[in-house]
Amino acid sequence: MDKVLLTEKEAYLAMQLFVENVWSMTNDEGLAMMLSSMIILEEGGTADPAYWEDWLDCINKVVAGRKAG
């Protein structure tokens, strides 16, 4: 598998697409609610601003783990 580098936004969109695919197979109401909060608005933020901040926190944890390990 080739190494692919993504921006924070591209990685977020990939994760969002993954969740959409799971939702389309399950029709899980919780995932539907999550997806509605994840939508990126025209001005660039997410429908629920906490989602973007949580996403950045997750990226920082993964990067910190990579540096430590």
Secondary structure, 3 states (H helix, E strand, C coil): CCCCCCCHHHHHHHHHHHHHHHHHHHCCHHHHHHHHHHCECCCCCECCHHHHHHHHHHHHHHHHHHHHC
